[in-house]
Amino acid sequence: MKVTITRSCTVQPDGPCFNGSMPLTESDQTGILTHVPTIYFYKPHSQNWLTTKHTIFTTLQTSLAKALAHFYPLAGRLRWLDGARLELDCNSSGAHLIEADSDATFSDLGDFTPSPDFVHLVPRINYSLPIEEIPLLAMQVTNFRCRGVTLGYSVSHAVVDGQSALHFISEWANLARGAPLGASPSLDRRLLRAGDPPSEARSRFEHPQFDPPPFLVGRSNNKEEREKETVVSMLKLSRSQVQLLKTEANRGTARAYTRYEAIAGHIWRSACRARGHAPEQPTALGICVDVRGRVRPPLPPKFFGNAIIDVIARGRSGELADRPLGYAAGKIREAIDGVTSEYVHSVIDFLKNLDDFSRLQDIHALRTEGGSFYGNPNIGVVSWMCLPLHGLDFGWGKEFFMAPGSHDCDGDSLILPACGGDAGDLLVALCLQVECMEDFKKFFYQEI
């Protein structure tokens, strides 16, 4: 697929907004600090396609300027402080908006499973630039030969999590349609910052999510696993299949497991089997927990930033594969239940006490040796099930499909609502080594 950029511009906030430094929280500055891409697919209805193309770009440009006046941190830039720490410079440098034309049609994309073609549908971020020059937000509208349109956006994970990113883009769509702002963001990041000095009283907690994940038995690193070819699959789960997994997980338990706990446990077990692990193989599952409602007092619902804590469930492959699904689900629940308000603040204080953040930061593009790696024998399962992903209407109709824009690291998986179909249908976007994927599918579906 050939994609040609036809024009681009920098969009700055339309109106006065705060200008100055905004300290980032400790959670903002750990983990993946690169941009997270997402793509929405549209079929605008218009007889005059050239007029529609012009209107779409102009509408996006004008409404984006209005949106950035409310969400002005996204128009700023990052800069380094001492000890590998970052802060946000709210300087209104602006977001990057691109228009492009593709020689392909939507039918060329098959079932829209994330593929190497998707890289052409999201803005390319040049990480070789000084960090002070890299936009935190970049969007690309791509016009297809079939008169379809994609909107791909990439947003810095150092500034927002998924909940905040979706709040921004939904409000941007409201403004594009001429509707008023629905809810202003809560921009006070001090609500999730450590004290000064940070507390030492919570040192009884352990924080294994900051330790290296297990290697394969007999290995001292993951270099060989990093280099293996991977493939992405979109696995469909009907509402009835989800219920079957919950029923299986809940056999003999007094407190019912959630959809996430049951599905993530099933993914974990299936990956252990497909990878052919030895029974004694240690394995870990990475979990992202939204803490907005877990801290006391709770954060404002529209807290704008990173309000997630990573935790780890651990087990041995033989036990996970051979025992009932409830065993894996129980390991996951144990990790999630540990995320209390006191634990969240212990993580913040732990990070605040670090002299050097660099070992906990991934500032590289994906699939580089310097980036984080949670592949074989481990896996990460992120949930987008409860996020308002769908119904994004900028004035030319709602999307008919949306997908992650990049998902090409071994062990990455994402659970999200299916587009169309019955309410409760889900998709699992999964990246595994090529040699493991077909076996994974077999194990994944054989019990449901």
N, C-alpha and C positions, 0 to 999 in steps of 0.2 A: 504493500500500500504506500503510495506516494502522497505526502502532505506538504503543501507549500504555504509558508506564511505570507499573507498579503498585506497586513498592516499590524502595527502594535502601538501602544501608548502607555504612559504612566498616568495613573489616576490618583489624584490627591483628594483629601477630604474637602467637601463642599461646605465650608463654614468654619468658624473658629473652634478650636479644640485644644486640649492641654498640650503644652510643649515642654518637654523635660524628661528626666530620667524616671523610669518606673522599675523598682526592684522586682526581680523574678522570685518566685518561691523556690524552695529546695526541690520540690517535685517537678517544677518546670525544667530544671537544669540537669536531670538525670535521664538515662535511657536514650531513646531515639530523638535526636534533635534535628533530624532532616525533615523534609516536607512530606506530607501524606497526601497522595493524589486520589481523587474520586472522579468518576465520569458519569454524567447524565445523558441519556439518549432521547431525542425528541423527533417528532414528525409534525412540524408546523403545517397548518392547513391554509394555503393561500394560492391564488391563481397567478399572482405576480411575484415570482420567486426572487427576482433581483431587488424589488422593493422590500421584500421580507428580510433578505440578507442585510440590507443597509439598516433597516429598522432594528433588527436584533442587536447589532453591534452598538448602535447609537443608544438604544435603551439600556443595554448593559453598562455602557460607559457613564451615562448620566446618573443612573440609579446607584451605581457603585460609589460614586463620589458622595452621594447623600448618605449611603450606608456607612461609609468610612468616617463620616462626621460623628456617628454614634459609637462605632467600633474602632476608634482611632489607634489603638495599639497595633492593629494589623497594617497600618500605614507607616509604621516606624521601622527601625532596624535594630538588630542585636549588636552588642559590643562586649569585648572581653574585659573582665576585671582580674584581679590577682587570684591565684589558686584555681585557674580554669573555671572561674565563675563568670556568669553572664548577667548583663542587665539589659533592659529594654529602653532604647532611646526613642521616645515618642516625638519624632521630628517631622512627621507628615511627608516623608519622602515619597510615599505612595505605593500602590499596588500595580502590578504589571498586567495589562489586558492585551490579548493577542487574537487576531482573526486569521484563519487558515482555510485553505480549500483542499479537499481530498479527491483523488481520482477514483475512489472506491464507492461501493454502495453498501448499505447495511447488510445485505445478503452475503457480502464477502466476509463478514465477521462471524458467520455461522451462528452458534448459540450464545454469542457474546461472552464466552469464557475468557477471562483475562489472558492476553497473549502478547508476544513481542510487539504486535501492531499497536497495542494500547499506548505504548510509550510516545507515539506520535500524536496522541490526542490530549496530552496534558503538557503544560509548559515545562520546558527543560530548565532545571535549576543548575547554574554553573557554580559548583562548590569549590572551584579553584580560585574564585574571587575572595577578597577579604570579606569576613563575615559582615562587616559594616556596610557592604555594598549589595548584599543579597536581599531581595524583596522577601518579606514574610508571607506574602499572598500573591499568587499569580493565577490567572485564568486564561483559558483558550477556548474560543468558540470555533468549531470546525464544521464547514459546510460540505456535505457529501453530494456526490453526483445524483443520488436518488432523491435529493432535496431534504434529506434528513440532516439533523444538526446534533452535534454533541457539545456539551459544556463540560470541560475538564478543569478542575481547580486543584491547586496544590497549596497547602497551608502548613506553616512551620509548627511542628509538634512542640517546640520550645515555648510557644506562646499560647496554644490552645489544645484541648483534648477534643474528642469527637463530639461530645455534648455541646461544647462552646462553638465549634466550627459549624455545626448544624443550626445552632441558634442564629449565627451570623448570616448564613446563606439563605435561611428561610425569611429573615427580615429583609435581606436584600431583594428577594423575590417579591415580597409585599410592596416594597417601594417601587420596584419596576412596574408593577401593575397599577400604581397610583394609589395604593392603600396606605394608611398611616402605619407608623412603627407600632408593632404589637406589644413588645416588651423591651425595655432598655436593659443593656447588660450591666451587671454589677462588677465594677472594675477595681475594687479594693482588694488587692492581693495580700494585704497584711493579714487577712483572715486566716491564711494558711501558712504564715511564716513563723519561724521559731522565735523564741524569746531572745533577748540579748542581755546577758549571755544565755545560751540554750540550757535547758534543764538537764541535770544529771540524774534526776530521780527515776527516770524510766529506763535505766540501763539494764533492768532485768529482762527486757525483751531481746530476742535474737532477730536478726534481719538477714536470713539466708538468701533472699532475692538479690543481694548484692555480691554473693559469692559466685564463682564460675559454676555453671551447670555441669552435671556428670559427663564424662567422656565414655566412649565405648570401652568395655572391659579389655584390658591389655594395652590401651592407648594412653599417651600422656598429653595429647592435644587433639584438636578437631580438624587439622589441616586437610587430611584426606577427604573427610566428609564434606568440607566446604567446596571442594573442587568437583564434586560429582554433579552431573547434569540433572536438572529438576524439571518438573512439569506441573501445571496447574489444572485442577479439575473443579467444576462446580457441581456439587452433589445435591440432589433435590431430596427434601424430606417433606412428605405430605403431613397434614395435620394428624391423620390417623397413625402414621409411622412415629411421629413425635410422641403421641399418647402411648403407643406400644413401648417405646423406650422408657418413658416415665413409669409405666406399670411394672416393667421388668426391674428397674432400679429400686422401686419402692417395695418389693417383696420383703416382708419381715421387718419393715422399719416403721416406727411410730410417727415420725415427722417426715412428711412427704418431701422428696427431693424436687428441686425446681427443674424446669426445662433445661436450663444451662447446665446444671450439675449432671443430669442424665445424659445429655448429648455430648458434653465435653468428656465425660467418663467413657462413653462409647468410642469417641474419636481416639482417645488415649489408648484404650485397649486394642483397637483395630490397628493403630500405628505400631504398637509393640509386636503384634502378631505379624504384620506385613513386613516389618524390618528384620524378622528372624532373629530376635535377640536371644541370648542365653538366658535361662531362667533367673540367674542371679544378677542380671544387668540392672544397675541403678538407673532410674529415669525420672525426669521432672517435667511437670506441666506448669507453664506460666499463665497467670490469671491477672487480668486488670480489674480492679474493684473501684467503682465510683464511690467516693466518700462524702459527697454533698450531704446526704442524709445520715451519715454515720458519725460525724463529729458532733460534739456538743459545745456550744449551740450549733445547730445545723447551719450549713452555708446557705446563702440565698439561692433559690432555684436557678437563677440566671447568672450565677457566679461565672465570670469569664476568665478562663485560664485552664490549668491542668489540675483537676481535682480527682486524680486517680492514683491508686497505690498498687504496685505490682506485688503479688505474693506467689508462693511456690507450693505446689503439691508434689510430694515425693513418694516413690514406691519402687518395687522391683518388678521387672517385666513379667516374670513367670507368675507371680501372684496376681497381677492385674489381668493377665490373659486367661488364667485358669479359674479365678473366682468369679462369682456372680457380678453383674454390673453394679450392684449396690456398693461393692467394695471400692471400686474406683470413684463412684459418686461420693462416697463417704470421705475419701481422702481430699477431694476437692472442697466439700463442705467444711471440713476441718480447717482448711487454709482460709476460706472466706470468712468463717465465723470468727477467726482470730483478728479480723480487722475491726476492732473497737475504736472508740474515740481516743482512748489512751494509747492504743497501738499506733494510730495514725500520727499522733504527736510525738511518739517515740521515734518513728521513722524520720520525721522532720528534724527533731533534735539530733539524731544520729548523723544526718547529712550535714547539718549546720556545724557539727563538731569536726568534720573532715577538713584536713588542711588542703587536700588536692582532690578535686572532683573528676579529674580526667579519666580515671579508670572506669568510671560509671557512665561515661558519655559516649554516644555514637554520633559523631559529627560527620560521618562519611556517607557517601552515596551507598545504596544497598549493594550487597554482594562484593564488598571489598574486604580485604583481610583485616582492616582496622575496625570494621563495624561489628556490632554484636551478632551472635549466632546462636540460635536456639534449635538447631536441627538435630539429626540422629545422634544420640538416642532420646532426645527430648522433643517437646512440642509446645507450642503456644496456642491457646484457644481464646480469641477475643470475641466478645458478644456485642453485636449491634442490634440485637433483637428488640430492644425497648427504645431505640433511638428513632426520632421522626424523620426517617430517610426518604419517604416517598411523598408524592404530591407537590413537587417543586415547580411552580408555575410562574414564569417571568412575563406572562402576557400572551404566549403563543401555545398554551396548553401544557398539561402535565407530562412529565417524562413517561415513556413506556418501559424503560429499563434503566437501572443504575448498577454500577459495579465498582469495586476498588480498582484504581488505575494501575497499581503495581502490586504484585503479590508473588515474588519470585525467589523467596528464600526458603530453603528446606525447613519444614516444621511450622511454617506460618499457617494458621487457619483462622477463619472468620465465619461466624454464624450471623446471618442477616435475614430479614423477611424477604420472601419471594415476591417478585413483581407480578401482579395479576394473580390468577388462580384463587384458591380459597383462602380466607383469613386463617392464619395459623400455619400456612405452608412456609417452609424455611429453605434457605440455601446454605450449604457449607462450602465456602471457597477455601481450597486446600492446596498447598504446595508441598510436594514430596519429591524425593529422588525418583527418576524415571523407573529404575529397577524395582521400586516398591509400590508404585501407584496402582497397578492392576490388582495386586494381591490385597491392597488396602480396600479397594472397591468391593472385592469379594467378601472380605470379612465385615465390612461396614454394612452391607445389605443382607447378609445371610441370616441375621437374627431378626430382621424386621420386614 
